[in-house]
Amino acid sequence: MTMAFPALRLTRLMLRDFRSYAALDARFSGRVVVIAGENGVGKTNLLEAISLLGPGRGLRGARMGELGRDGLPWAASGRFETALGPFDIGTGTASEGGGERRAWMLDGVAKKSSTELAERVAAVWLTPQMDRLFQEGASGRRRFLDRLVWALEPAHAREVAAHDHAMASRNRVLAQGRADPGWLDALEEQMARRAVAAVAARRGLARRLNTVLAEQRPLGAFPAARLDLLCPIAAALEDSPALAVEEGLRARLAQQRRRDAAAGGAAEGAHRTDMTMVHLEKNQPAALCSTGEQKALLIATVLAHASLIAEARGFAPLLLLDEVAAHLDQRRREALFAALAALPAQSFLTGTDVGVFAPLQGVAEGFSAASGRLETIAGFGVPEPA
Amino acid sequence: MTTIATNPLVTVKSNSAPMRNIDPVEDLIALLARLPGYGRRSARRAVLRMLMDPQRQMLPLADALRNAAEAVLPCDVCGNLDTRSPCHICDDPQRMQGLICVVEGVADLWALERAQAHRGSYHVLGGTLSALAGIGPEDLRIQPLLARIEAGGVEEIIIALPVTVDGATTAHVLMDRLGDTGVPVTRLAQGVPIGGALDVLDDGTLAAALRARRPA
């Protein structure tokens, strides 16, 4: 990651009734923070709490009702240090809204929405759930891709939602057999316009990401990689202007009504985008790579994404890496740790075995997590002076 | 779903009829809580306040409710709610009756009237197309609009529908149907709000404003 940007640093995290934590007040001074502990002690919950200090539903994509300990109202707050001074962000269950609404605070002042937070906080993450990204269905990869786009272009989520709404409406009209041609025309135009906008944004992200991935080669044990979109709309955008692609899609949707009605869904649209990554040295698609190689490809992608965010926002985002050492051999693990130590970004790493993080001794700050508590691991290492 | 073209007082009657008066206070709270802007909590608060002084706070309200329910009806021409049909807007010789502004609902009509910006008449569609909510073109008051045009004297149709997927779909269908009539159709502009700073506008609105720029 080529980042010459000042980093965002989380120096204090306070939780109340969040997941497995009744109460927590943790202070971090390291640029690399290691959290070790057995399964089920709340390591991922901690990363999730950090991810919720920014906009969005966090690294599990959880609903409000799932976050409180025993369904209680929850709160999480963080103190951040930046080149421009410190600030505090708080979030949690809103006092109104029956526990389903979320509230945000910035420096003690209530904010109506999270948009203002997006300018201050950003985090990227990698979780064990993503290990199966290249084995599972296209929808998981599409969500992964859309999250990468959305972190840089907040309007993307709206575009995708509008497309899906128009598509669901068209499916319904087709299914009911109440085929009012004018209505279908209108829905198809909406669908085509939104699909092309959404795919263009995905394509733009893939290009920018690939530029960074190409520059990222010196990451040693990490394979040179390329992200490819598998999407006819993206392919059409390669050699035709967006308006022509839109018109072509609209015309095809109109032709395929009967077939789509029989199939119960549209054969074309933004909902069909898939992606793959290519291990460039082996010239092999990710699905054919080993588990460890896939993990390495994902890490390379997440780090490249972090540097795109740094470019866009002017500060390096937090890196939340859950069980990141799993599946990596010692060579890759050490290369990852060396890369993280060299980055300006603050990173949080979890793992079951503290021994795995031994190469980070003296660089990282270590904590052990046990049933809702965090304790400094004595002698793990002294964080470098700020 | 299709209460659009029906008289609202009919709906009120049919809803209240089967209710058993076991607890009048609970019934009242339940009825109020169904209204937009009210939840059970605010309904309870309003009912409690009224019960403190039923003579002065409840009976006048009951009379006002009855009066409004009996007196208000949708305008046969535009769909507005008024005490007479045609409504006072459709009946106003000072207004340009050939300039018809098409809105989703009466709330939008009221908003435009508050702004005092439109000197013509209105046409209330009674909703927007929504396949998921089961509202199709035949559920909207599109046919009455075409009939108004056929009757003659219409010079321009202004489409003032919400800028959502459903709103845009409805506008598209409407323009399609109006295409054959030969009447000029316009739409509300999209762009920079009055008193709005550019740097806080979302990208979509900014791009729309740029596209819709005009000679200064």
Interface residues (C-beta under 8 A of the other chain):
Chain A: E153 A155 R158 A162 H165 A166 A168 S169 R170 N171 R172 V173 Q176 R178 D180 G182 W183 D185 A186 L187 E189 Q190 R194
Chain B: L129 S130 A131 L132 G136 P137 V165 D166 A168 T169 T170 A171 H172 V173 D176 R177 D202 D203 G204
